Amino acid sequence: MSTEEFWAALGVGQSAYEAVLAHPGVSGSAVLVDDRPTNLAAASATGFRPVLFHSEDTAANLVPGLEVTSARSMPELLEVLLATHTSAV
């Protein structure tokens, strides 16, 4: 699968993620939290550090082979984000 086919299959434009990372003040350790693995795969391929927040949509949008940090509650998400921030510094 070509890069173009990959982005088309996800239905997300790679340029959207690249634009965020190119914005002044956004570091190379930017984190994207989402409940859809498809969005996290696209963001990860662009350079984001993905974090999966489980919801009802998660199971319907699985990406085979995608391994990301995940959280199932807000307190757990906070712990993940703090650990992610600490490891990036």
N, C-alpha and C positions, 0 to 999 in steps of 0.2 A: 504494500500500500504506500503510495507516495504521500508526502507531507500535505499536499493540497487535498488529497482524498481523505486523509485523517481528519483534517479540520472540517471538511464538508460533512463527513459522517457524524461528527460531534454536533454539528449545527451551530458552532461557535466560531466566530472569526478570531484567528490568532492575533490579528492586529489590535483587537480590544485589550488583550492581556499585555501585549508589548507596549501599548500606549500607557498603561498604568505603570509598568516598570520603568518607562522612560521619563515619567513625570519627576520634576525636581523634588527632592526630599524623600523619594521612595528608595529605600536601600535594596541591595541585592538579596536581602534575607526577608523579603516581603512574604507574608503568610496569607493564604486564602482559605477561609472557612466556608464550607458549603455542605449541603446535605445530598448532593448528587455527585456520585463518583465520575460521571462523564465530564462535568465541569472541572473537577479536580485534576483529571487526566490532562485536559487541555492546559490548565494553569501550570501544572507541574512541567509539562513539556516546554513551556515558555520561560520557566525559571522561578515560579512561586514555590513556596514550601506549603504543600497541601495538608489540610486537617479536615477530616470527615466528621460532621456532626450528624449523627443518626436521626432519621425521621421516617415518616411513612413513605416518602419518595425514594429513600435510599435503595431498597431492594429492587425497585423497578428500573433503576438506572445503573446497574452494576457494570464494571469494566473488568473483564477477566485479566488477572495478573497484576492489577493495580494494588500496590501496598502503600498505605498511608497511615499516619497517626490518626486515631479517632477518639471521639468522646460521645457519651450517651446522655449527659446531663450538663447543665450550665456550670456547676461546681467543677466537674471533671474537665470541661472545656477550658475553664480558667487555669486549672493546673497545667494542662497541655500547652496553652499559650505562654504561660510564665516559663515553663521548661524550654519551649521553643525559643523564646526571647533570650533566655539565659545562655543557651547553647550557641546562639548566633553572635553574641557579644564577645 
